[in-house]
Amino acid sequence: MRAMTKANLEAAFAGESQAHMRYLIFSEQAEKEGFPEVARLFRAIAYAEQVHATNHFRQLYGAGQTADNLQTGIEGEHFENTEMYPAYDAVARMQQEQGAVLSIHYALEAEKIHEAMYQEAQVQVRQGQDRPAAPVHICSVCGYTVIGQAPEKCPVCGRQREAFREF
């Protein structure tokens, strides 16, 4: 693929990915404000943006084999928890942006767990096995992730078990 087309697709992938998330967040807000049909519209268009992002990604990179995809996940999570978020945290602290410090802390703690989970899954996939069947629980406040039963209280943000979503 030629450089300009690649750069354009990469920018489009980033933009569509951000639009997808932005519209899901807007959908939640519309639900809270009592506008269920506006929320539905945001969710529907968020899905369309996901389709666009998926198409761009496939043109750029393809999907790869699961073990390779896990390696990509490991590398991304490792970068986030060893370089990106520590640097962002330092800036937020220096600028005394407490909301950003908290948001970054939540993400950093979750990314460490995600890297380890991907590493474990990769070992199993390379042995030709799926990971053991167990639910994955995510804290809806901070993103703390646990395989198996959700804890009574989130160890990162302190929320009760009810804050966890099961996957």
C-alpha positions in Angstrom: 0.0 0.0 0.0 1.3 3.4 -0.9 2.3 5.8 2.0 -0.4 8.4 1.5 -3.2 5.9 1.3 -1.8 4.1 4.3 -1.6 7.3 6.3 -5.1 8.2 5.3 -6.5 4.8 6.3 -4.7 5.0 9.6 -6.1 8.4 10.3 -9.6 7.2 9.3 -9.3 4.1 11.5 -8.3 6.3 14.5 -11.2 8.7 13.8 -13.8 6.0 13.3 -12.6 4.2 16.4 -12.9 7.4 18.4 -16.4 8.1 17.0 -17.5 4.6 17.9 -16.6 5.2 21.5 -17.8 8.7 21.6 -21.2 7.7 20.4 -21.5 4.8 22.9 -20.7 7.3 25.7 -23.3 9.7 24.3 -25.8 6.8 24.2 -25.3 6.2 28.0 -25.8 9.9 28.7 -29.0 10.0 26.6 -30.3 6.9 28.5 -29.6 8.6 31.9 -31.4 11.8 30.7 -34.5 9.7 29.7 -34.1 9.8 25.9 -34.1 6.0 25.0 -34.6 6.6 21.3 -31.8 9.1 21.0 -29.7 6.5 22.9 -30.7 3.9 20.3 -29.7 6.2 17.5 -26.2 6.8 19.1 -25.7 3.1 19.6 -26.7 2.3 16.0 -24.4 4.9 14.5 -21.7 3.8 16.9 -22.0 0.3 15.3 -21.7 1.9 11.8 -18.5 3.6 12.9 -17.2 0.3 14.2 -17.9 -1.3 10.8 -16.0 1.5 9.1 -13.0 1.1 11.6 -13.0 -2.6 11.1 -12.9 -2.3 7.3 -10.0 0.2 7.5 -8.1 -2.0 9.9 -8.6 -5.1 7.7 -7.2 -3.2 4.7 -4.3 -1.9 6.7 -3.3 -5.0 8.8 -5.6 -7.9 8.4 -6.6 -9.9 11.5 -3.7 -12.4 11.8 -3.6 -15.6 13.8 -4.8 -15.6 17.4 -1.3 -16.2 18.9 0.0 -13.3 16.8 -3.0 -11.1 17.8 -2.3 -11.9 21.4 1.4 -10.8 20.9 0.1 -7.5 19.5 -2.1 -7.2 22.5 0.8 -7.9 24.9 3.0 -5.4 23.2 0.3 -2.7 23.3 -0.6 -3.3 26.9 3.1 -3.4 27.9 3.7 0.0 26.1 0.7 1.5 27.9 1.8 0.3 31.4 5.5 0.9 31.1 5.8 4.0 29.0 2.6 5.8 28.0 0.6 5.9 31.2 3.6 6.6 33.5 4.6 9.5 31.3 1.0 10.8 31.2 0.7 10.4 34.9 3.8 12.5 35.5 2.4 15.3 33.4 -1.0 15.2 35.0 0.6 15.3 38.5 2.9 18.1 37.5 -0.1 20.1 36.2 -2.1 19.1 39.3 -5.0 17.6 37.1 -6.5 15.3 39.8 -9.2 14.0 37.5 -6.7 13.0 34.9 -4.4 11.5 37.6 -7.3 9.3 38.7 -8.3 8.3 35.2 -4.7 7.4 34.3 -4.3 5.4 37.5 -7.4 3.4 36.8 -6.2 2.6 33.2 -2.6 1.8 34.3 -3.7 -0.7 36.9 -6.0 -2.4 34.4 -3.4 -2.5 31.6 -0.9 -4.4 33.8 -3.5 -7.1 34.4 -4.5 -7.2 30.7 -0.9 -7.8 29.7 -0.6 -10.7 32.0 -3.9 -12.2 30.9 -2.9 -12.0 27.3 0.5 -13.6 28.1 -1.3 -16.5 29.8 -3.8 -16.9 26.9 -0.9 -16.9 24.4 0.8 -19.7 26.1 -2.4 -21.7 26.0 -3.1 -20.9 22.3 0.5 -21.9 21.4 -0.2 -25.2 23.0 -3.3 -25.5 20.9 -5.7 -24.9 23.8 -8.3 -22.3 24.6 -8.2 -20.7 28.0 -10.3 -22.5 30.7 -14.0 -21.5 30.6 -14.6 -18.8 33.2 -16.3 -15.5 33.2 -14.3 -12.3 33.0 -15.5 -9.5 35.2 -14.7 -5.8 34.5 -15.2 -3.0 37.0 -17.4 -0.4 35.2 -15.7 2.4 37.1 -12.0 1.7 36.7 -11.6 -1.2 34.3 -10.1 -3.6 36.8 -10.3 -7.0 35.3 -10.6 -10.4 36.9 -11.2 -13.9 35.6 -13.7 -15.8 37.6 -15.8 -14.3 40.3 -15.8 -10.6 40.9 -14.5 -9.5 44.2 -16.7 -8.1 46.9 -14.9 -4.8 46.5 -12.8 -3.6 43.6 -9.1 -3.4 44.7 -8.4 -0.4 42.5 -11.4 2.0 43.0 -13.2 0.4 46.0 -16.6 0.0 44.3 -18.8 -2.9 45.3 -19.3 -6.1 43.3 -22.4 -4.6 41.7 -20.1 -2.3 39.7 -18.7 -5.3 37.8 -19.9 -6.3 34.3 -19.6 -10.0 33.4 -18.3 -11.2 30.0 
